[in-house]
Amino acid sequence: MTTPTKRPADSYSPLYFLASLGAGGLSVTFFMYLMFWVPHPGKPVPTFEDISAAFATGNTPMQVAIVVAVIGIAIMAFLNLKYLFWNISAYRAFKTTESYKALRASNAESTIMAMPLALAMSVNGMFIVGLVFVPGLWSIVEYLFPMALVAFAAIAYLAFRILADFLGRILSQGGIFDVTANNSFAQMLPAFALSMIAVGFSAPAAMSTNTTTAGIALILSTFVGTMAAVYALVAIFTAFNSMLHHGTAREAGPTLMVVVPIMTVLGIMMLRQNHGLHELFGAHGTPADTMMLLARLLSVQVVFLLLGLLVMRRQGYFTDFVFGTKTSPGSYALVCPGVALAVMLHFFVNKGLVGAGVIDKFGTAYWAITAIALISQFAMIALVVRLNRQHFAKPSAVAAVPAE
């Protein structure tokens, strides 16, 4: 006689929304090939027509890169939506359980912010899918931007409601928030969600030629982005105090690197805002300013990346939760820093170093640094495959032990 075993994902946590987030982020890493290697004159981003022209006239390496990028975007966008819909269904069922009530009464209530985080990533990802696969999309893009602002406003409203419930509960009554259990950067998740919403708001600021649309996008992205930065600073300082007293919570080790994706997302937001301010409002920055902005953001990322890897290595996190038999939904948080580092390096090389004339595009130095981004990207693809197999693979039947 055999009995089925449960999948780890059957013991639901809102952190499983990070499975959708990671796949969406990987679709962005593939879009970087098209963004910086495919010519798109007169437009801030490449479209179906630009990609088709580059494939028709480009050399073999260009054609290979386009094929890899297009296939990669398609696969990761599919996984992004697959796990998003699965999470929404699982979360609805989870809300009827006692575990949900316990979650809402603990520090872990903030993990519900993974839902608006994943939703915002999916909207950003679908815009990329539209650019790559839909002919003529750019001709109607000015009609799509107001719709995008409405979509992100709805996600922002959801995020604010979740955050208001959490902060209202812990700040209106004393002794509810467990400071001793705050020994990680888990409380940075709301800041990450807000920053993802902010970068979504900033897209029309960079791409719209309508002053009103761009102006609204600038204001909304600045408001939400500033909230994300303030929340992140508060969360970091309170968490460090607890970590110095109690050490880092072993299972929450990946949260130490959540600063990395926050820096990438807010950095892209600022680049988009600067582009819109330059194109429509007469503000003029220099390529050197862009290079230094990206260099500072990258420096912060490296610091927290090294810190997280150091602590997790000392605690044996990878041995147990990545390469071993233990599972934790928080392991999906490991995907975000690697994806964010890859994307930031693409921007640093192309908008920073090449833009400022420090290195030549497609030269030796260019590919040496870009190689780091590619290695990080494909390491995260391997990690996603591994984690999906660990958490979502159908369990095998095991022999039942007869009762004596």
C-alpha positions as CSV (number, residue, x, y, z in Angstrom):
1,M,0.0,0.0,0.0
2,T,1.3,3.5,-0.8
3,T,0.4,6.9,0.5
4,P,1.2,10.2,-1.3
5,T,3.4,12.7,0.4
6,K,2.7,16.4,0.4
7,R,4.7,19.0,-1.6
8,P,6.4,21.7,0.4
9,A,4.3,24.2,-1.4
10,D,1.2,22.6,0.0
11,S,2.1,24.2,3.3
12,Y,1.3,27.6,1.9
13,S,3.1,30.8,2.7
14,P,2.6,34.2,1.0
15,L,6.4,34.1,0.4
16,Y,5.6,31.7,-2.5
17,F,4.6,34.8,-4.5
18,L,8.4,35.2,-4.8
19,A,8.3,32.2,-7.2
20,S,6.3,34.3,-9.6
21,L,8.5,37.4,-8.9
22,G,11.7,35.5,-9.6
23,A,10.5,34.3,-13.0
24,G,9.3,37.8,-13.9
25,G,12.7,39.2,-12.9
26,L,14.5,36.7,-15.1
27,S,12.3,37.8,-18.1
28,V,13.8,41.3,-17.5
29,T,17.4,39.9,-17.6
30,F,16.7,38.5,-21.1
31,F,15.1,41.8,-22.2
32,M,18.4,43.5,-21.3
33,Y,19.9,41.8,-24.4
34,L,17.4,43.5,-26.6
35,M,17.5,46.8,-24.7
36,F,21.2,47.3,-25.1
37,W,22.2,45.3,-28.1
38,V,19.4,45.9,-30.5
39,P,19.3,49.4,-32.2
40,H,16.1,51.2,-31.5
41,P,16.5,54.8,-32.9
42,G,13.9,57.3,-31.8
43,K,12.5,55.1,-29.1
44,P,13.6,54.6,-25.4
45,V,13.0,50.8,-25.7
46,P,13.2,48.2,-28.5
47,T,9.9,47.1,-30.1
48,F,8.9,44.1,-32.3
49,E,9.8,46.1,-35.4
50,D,13.3,46.9,-34.1
51,I,13.9,43.3,-33.0
52,S,12.7,42.0,-36.4
53,A,15.0,44.4,-38.3
54,A,18.0,43.6,-36.2
55,F,17.4,39.9,-36.7
56,A,17.1,40.3,-40.5
57,T,20.2,42.4,-40.9
58,G,22.3,41.5,-38.0
59,N,25.3,39.1,-37.9
60,T,25.1,35.6,-36.4
61,P,25.9,36.6,-32.8
62,M,23.2,39.2,-32.9
63,Q,20.7,36.7,-34.3
64,V,21.6,34.1,-31.6
65,A,21.3,36.7,-28.8
66,I,17.8,37.7,-30.1
67,V,16.6,34.1,-30.3
68,V,17.9,33.4,-26.8
69,A,16.3,36.6,-25.5
70,V,12.9,36.0,-27.1
71,I,12.7,32.4,-26.0
72,G,13.9,33.3,-22.5
73,I,11.3,36.1,-22.2
74,A,8.5,33.8,-23.4
75,I,9.4,31.0,-20.9
76,M,9.9,33.2,-17.9
77,A,6.8,35.3,-18.6
78,F,4.8,32.0,-18.7
79,L,6.3,30.9,-15.4
80,N,5.6,34.3,-13.9
81,L,1.9,34.1,-14.7
82,K,1.7,30.4,-13.9
83,Y,2.9,30.9,-10.3
84,L,1.1,34.2,-9.9
85,F,-2.3,32.5,-10.6
86,W,-1.4,29.5,-8.5
87,N,-0.5,31.8,-5.6
88,I,-3.7,33.8,-5.9
89,S,-5.7,30.6,-5.7
90,A,-3.7,29.2,-2.9
91,Y,-3.8,32.4,-1.0
92,R,-7.6,32.5,-1.1
93,A,-7.7,29.0,0.4
94,F,-5.1,30.0,2.9
95,K,-7.2,32.9,4.2
96,T,-9.8,30.4,5.5
97,T,-7.3,28.6,7.8
98,E,-6.1,29.0,11.3
99,S,-2.6,29.5,10.0
100,Y,-3.7,32.7,8.3
101,K,-5.1,34.0,11.5
102,A,-1.8,33.3,13.3
103,L,0.1,35.0,10.5
104,R,-2.0,38.1,10.8
105,A,-1.2,38.2,14.5
106,S,2.6,37.9,14.1
107,N,5.6,39.8,12.6
108,A,5.1,37.6,9.5
109,E,2.0,39.6,8.6
110,S,4.3,41.7,6.4
111,T,4.9,38.7,4.2
112,I,1.5,39.4,2.6
113,M,3.2,42.3,0.8
114,A,4.7,39.7,-1.4
115,M,1.4,39.7,-3.2
116,P,1.4,43.3,-4.5
117,L,5.1,42.9,-5.2
118,A,4.5,40.0,-7.5
119,L,1.5,41.7,-9.1
120,A,3.6,44.8,-9.9
121,M,6.3,42.6,-11.4
122,S,3.8,40.9,-13.6
123,V,2.4,44.1,-15.0
124,N,6.0,45.3,-15.7
125,G,6.7,41.9,-17.3
126,M,3.6,42.0,-19.5
127,F,4.7,45.3,-20.9
128,I,7.9,43.7,-21.9
129,V,6.0,40.9,-23.6
130,G,4.0,43.4,-25.5
131,L,7.0,45.3,-26.7
132,V,8.7,42.1,-27.9
133,F,5.8,40.1,-29.4
134,V,3.1,42.5,-30.4
135,P,3.6,44.3,-33.8
136,G,2.6,47.9,-33.9
137,L,2.2,48.3,-30.1
138,W,4.2,51.5,-30.1
139,S,1.6,53.2,-32.2
140,I,-0.9,52.9,-29.5
141,V,1.4,53.2,-26.5
142,E,0.1,56.6,-25.4
143,Y,-3.3,55.0,-24.8
144,L,-1.7,52.2,-22.8
145,F,0.2,54.4,-20.4
146,P,-2.9,55.8,-18.6
147,M,-4.1,52.2,-18.3
148,A,-0.8,51.2,-16.8
149,L,-1.0,54.1,-14.3
150,V,-4.5,52.9,-13.2
151,A,-3.2,49.3,-12.9
152,F,-0.3,50.4,-10.7
153,A,-2.6,52.7,-8.7
154,A,-4.8,49.7,-7.9
155,I,-1.8,47.6,-6.8
156,A,-0.6,50.5,-4.7
157,Y,-4.0,50.7,-3.0
158,L,-3.8,47.0,-2.2
159,A,-0.3,47.4,-0.8
160,F,-1.3,50.4,1.3
161,R,-4.2,48.5,2.8
162,I,-2.0,45.5,3.7
163,L,0.6,47.9,5.1
164,A,-2.0,49.9,7.0
165,D,-3.4,46.8,8.7
166,F,0.1,45.7,9.7
167,L,1.5,49.1,11.0
168,G,-1.9,50.0,12.5
169,R,-1.9,46.9,14.6
170,I,1.7,47.0,15.8
171,L,2.0,50.8,16.3
172,S,-1.4,51.3,18.0
173,Q,-0.7,48.8,20.7
174,G,2.4,48.0,22.7
175,G,4.1,44.7,23.0
176,I,2.6,43.1,19.8
177,F,5.7,43.3,17.6
178,D,8.3,40.7,18.6
179,V,11.6,42.6,18.5
180,T,13.6,39.4,19.3
181,A,12.1,37.8,16.2
182,N,13.1,40.8,14.0
183,N,16.7,39.5,13.5
184,S,16.6,39.5,9.7
185,F,15.7,41.9,6.9
186,A,12.3,40.2,6.5
187,Q,10.6,43.5,7.3
188,M,12.2,45.0,4.2
189,L,9.6,43.2,2.0
190,P,7.1,46.1,2.1
191,A,9.9,48.5,0.9
192,F,10.7,46.1,-1.9
193,A,7.0,46.0,-2.9
194,L,6.7,49.8,-2.8
195,S,9.8,50.2,-4.9
196,M,8.4,47.8,-7.6
197,I,5.2,49.8,-7.7
198,A,7.3,53.0,-8.0
199,V,9.3,51.7,-10.9
200,G,6.1,50.8,-12.7
201,F,4.7,54.3,-12.2
202,S,7.9,55.7,-13.6
203,A,7.7,53.9,-17.0
204,P,5.4,56.6,-18.6
205,A,7.7,59.3,-17.3
206,A,10.4,58.0,-19.5
207,M,8.4,56.8,-22.5
208,S,5.4,59.1,-22.9
209,T,5.5,62.2,-25.1
210,N,2.4,63.6,-23.3
211,T,3.5,66.1,-20.7
212,T,0.5,65.4,-18.5
213,T,0.9,61.7,-18.5
214,A,4.7,62.0,-17.9
215,G,4.1,64.6,-15.1
216,I,1.6,62.4,-13.3
217,A,4.0,59.4,-13.6
218,L,6.9,61.5,-12.2
219,I,4.9,62.6,-9.2
220,L,3.4,59.2,-8.4
221,S,6.7,57.3,-8.8
222,T,8.5,59.9,-6.6
223,F,5.8,59.6,-3.9
224,V,5.8,55.8,-3.7
225,G,9.6,55.6,-4.3
226,T,10.2,57.9,-1.4
227,M,8.0,55.9,0.8
228,A,10.0,52.8,-0.1
229,A,13.3,54.4,0.7
230,V,12.0,55.7,4.1
231,Y,10.5,52.4,5.0
232,A,13.7,50.5,4.0
233,L,15.9,52.7,6.2
234,V,13.6,52.2,9.3
235,A,13.5,48.5,8.7
236,I,17.3,48.2,8.3
237,F,18.1,50.1,11.5
238,T,15.6,48.2,13.6
239,A,16.6,44.8,12.2
240,F,20.3,45.4,12.7
241,N,19.8,46.1,16.4
242,S,18.0,42.8,16.8
243,M,20.6,40.9,14.7
244,L,23.4,42.3,16.8
245,H,21.7,41.0,20.0
246,H,20.3,37.6,18.7
247,G,22.2,36.8,15.5
248,T,20.5,36.4,12.1
249,A,17.5,34.1,11.9
250,R,18.9,31.2,9.9
251,E,15.9,30.5,7.7
252,A,15.6,34.2,6.9
253,G,19.2,34.6,5.8
254,P,18.3,35.5,2.2
255,T,16.6,38.6,3.3
256,L,20.0,40.1,4.1
257,M,20.4,40.7,0.4
258,V,17.0,42.2,-0.3
259,V,18.7,45.6,-0.5
260,V,20.2,44.5,-3.8
261,P,16.9,44.3,-5.8
262,I,15.6,47.5,-4.0
263,M,18.6,49.4,-5.3
264,T,18.2,48.1,-8.8
265,V,14.5,48.9,-8.9
266,L,14.8,52.4,-7.4
267,G,17.8,53.0,-9.7
268,I,15.8,52.2,-12.8
269,M,13.1,54.5,-11.5
270,M,15.5,57.3,-11.1
271,L,16.9,56.7,-14.6
272,R,13.5,56.8,-16.1
273,Q,12.6,59.9,-14.2
274,N,15.8,61.6,-15.4
275,H,15.1,60.7,-19.0
276,G,11.6,62.1,-18.8
277,L,12.7,65.3,-17.1
278,H,15.3,65.7,-19.8
279,E,13.0,65.0,-22.8
280,L,9.9,66.9,-21.7
281,F,10.8,69.3,-18.9
282,G,14.2,70.7,-19.9
283,A,16.3,69.2,-17.0
284,H,19.7,68.3,-18.2
285,G,22.0,65.7,-16.5
286,T,25.3,64.5,-17.9
287,P,26.4,61.0,-18.7
288,A,28.9,61.3,-15.9
289,D,26.1,62.0,-13.5
290,T,24.4,58.8,-14.6
291,M,27.6,56.8,-14.3
292,M,28.2,58.0,-10.7
293,L,24.6,57.3,-9.7
294,L,24.8,53.7,-10.9
295,A,28.3,53.3,-9.4
296,R,26.9,54.3,-6.0
297,L,23.9,52.0,-6.2
298,L,26.1,49.1,-7.4
299,S,28.5,49.8,-4.4
300,V,25.6,49.4,-1.9
301,Q,24.5,46.2,-3.7
302,V,28.0,44.7,-3.4
303,V,28.2,45.5,0.3
304,F,24.9,43.8,1.2
305,L,25.5,40.9,-1.3
306,L,28.8,40.1,0.5
307,L,27.2,40.5,3.9
308,G,24.4,38.1,3.0
309,L,26.7,35.5,1.5
310,L,29.0,35.6,4.4
311,V,26.3,35.1,7.0
312,M,24.5,32.3,5.0
313,R,27.8,30.5,4.4
314,R,28.6,30.6,8.1
315,Q,25.2,29.3,9.0
316,G,25.2,26.5,6.3
317,Y,22.1,27.9,4.6
318,F,23.0,26.7,1.1
319,T,24.0,23.3,2.3
320,D,20.6,22.7,3.9
321,F,18.0,24.8,2.0
322,V,19.4,24.9,-1.6
323,F,21.5,21.8,-2.1
324,G,20.1,19.8,0.8
325,T,16.8,18.3,1.7
326,K,15.3,21.1,3.8
327,T,12.9,23.5,2.2
328,S,11.8,27.1,3.0
329,P,9.6,29.3,0.9
330,G,12.0,32.2,1.8
331,S,14.6,30.5,-0.4
332,Y,13.0,32.1,-3.4
333,A,14.3,35.4,-2.0
334,L,17.7,34.2,-3.2
335,V,16.7,34.7,-6.8
336,C,16.0,38.4,-6.5
337,P,19.6,39.6,-5.6
338,G,21.2,37.6,-8.5
339,V,18.6,38.9,-11.0
340,A,18.9,42.5,-9.7
341,L,22.7,42.4,-9.9
342,A,22.6,41.2,-13.5
343,V,20.2,43.9,-14.5
344,M,22.2,46.6,-12.6
345,L,25.4,45.5,-14.3
346,H,23.8,45.8,-17.8
347,F,22.7,49.4,-16.9
348,F,26.1,50.2,-15.3
349,V,28.0,49.0,-18.4
350,N,25.8,50.6,-21.0
351,K,24.2,53.7,-19.5
352,G,27.2,54.3,-17.2
353,L,30.6,53.3,-18.5
354,V,29.7,53.4,-22.3
355,G,27.6,56.4,-21.9
356,A,30.3,58.4,-20.2
357,G,33.0,57.2,-22.7
358,V,34.9,55.2,-20.1
359,I,34.8,52.0,-22.3
360,D,33.9,51.1,-25.8
361,K,30.6,49.3,-26.6
362,F,31.2,45.7,-27.4
363,G,34.9,46.0,-26.6
364,T,37.0,43.7,-24.3
365,A,36.2,45.5,-21.1
366,Y,32.5,45.7,-22.1
367,W,32.2,41.9,-22.5
368,A,34.3,41.2,-19.4
369,I,31.9,43.1,-17.1
370,T,28.8,41.9,-19.1
371,A,30.0,38.3,-18.5
372,I,29.5,38.8,-14.8
373,A,25.9,39.8,-15.5
374,L,25.4,36.7,-17.7
375,I,26.9,34.4,-15.2
376,S,24.6,35.8,-12.5
377,Q,21.6,35.5,-14.7
378,F,22.1,31.8,-15.6
379,A,23.0,30.9,-12.1
380,M,19.6,32.3,-11.1
381,I,17.9,30.3,-13.8
382,A,19.5,27.1,-12.4
383,L,18.4,28.2,-8.9
384,V,14.8,28.7,-10.0
385,V,14.8,25.2,-11.7
386,R,16.2,23.7,-8.5
387,L,13.7,25.5,-6.2
388,N,10.7,24.8,-8.4
389,R,11.6,21.1,-8.3
390,Q,12.0,21.2,-4.5
391,H,8.8,23.0,-3.8
392,F,6.4,22.2,-6.6
393,A,7.3,18.8,-8.0
394,K,4.6,16.2,-7.6
395,P,5.5,14.0,-4.6
396,S,6.3,10.4,-5.2
397,A,4.3,7.7,-3.4
398,V,5.9,6.1,-0.4
399,A,5.2,2.7,1.1
400,A,2.9,2.9,4.1
401,V,4.2,1.5,7.3
402,P,1.8,-1.1,8.6
403,A,0.5,-0.6,12.1
404,E,1.7,-3.1,14.7
